Amino acid sequence: MKHIHLQEREQFKKLFKQEHIDNFEDRFKVLEVFLQTEKHVTVDELIQLLEQNGWKSNPQFVRETLKLLCRFGFAHKSRFDNGQVRYEHRHLGQHHDHMICTKCKKIIEFEEDQLEKLQIQISASHGFHMLQHKMDIYGICSHCLKNRIQLMPLTIAKPGEKLILKEFNGGSNLRMRLLTMGLRLGDEIEVITNNSQGQIAVALDFKRYVLGRGLAQKIMVEPNK
């Protein structure tokens, strides 16, 4: 990796001077700090790293430099599930995909040759010539799975989770209301949407149900292992 970063620095010097990009030394400092982290960083996180390295930076200057890094192929911009823009290294000849934990927001990079070959084969079978692709897999990382609460209110479940209805904490009236809707203890549901503010949409037997947060708070669920 050190060898790759050395190449990146040399190519940066050549291209930025060739294109007469202004403030070269300051922009090179941004590149240096950017290459020091293997994380997917936001603009604010990169600014913090620059300050930790003793360099006071102008936020707009850092944003402009990141745009230049993306334009010349040194960085890649991604917008994951929460909509926040993050930047990562873009090394020539290398490709990886991502797994994103919906609980702790951890981003895990992975490479799988068989998967790459399969995507090319699938494209070819449809008469399609693939130029580029990206795969973002959303789920729960091993650490969060280990520490996940087993019995929890439906309100804190994440989209995509498959859960078992275990308890209704609202007396006989709530139980009857849910039964009327078609929801029973022991049913396996899948969370479709949950934005932590409004209603929650769930699926059961290819049917959709929309629940208010007050109602969902009284429904206790357990992960379906």
Protein Blocks (a to p, Z undefined) as FASTA:
>chain_A
ZZmmmmmmmmmmmmmmmnopghklmmmmmmmmmmmpccdcdfklmmmmmmmnopacdfkl
mmmmmmmmmmnopaccdddfkopacdddddehiacdddddfklopacddddfklmmmmmm
mmmmnopacfbdcdddddddfklmmmpcfbdcfklpcehiacddfbdcebjmlmmmmmmn
opaehiacddfbdghlaccdddeehiacdddfklmmmpccdddZZ
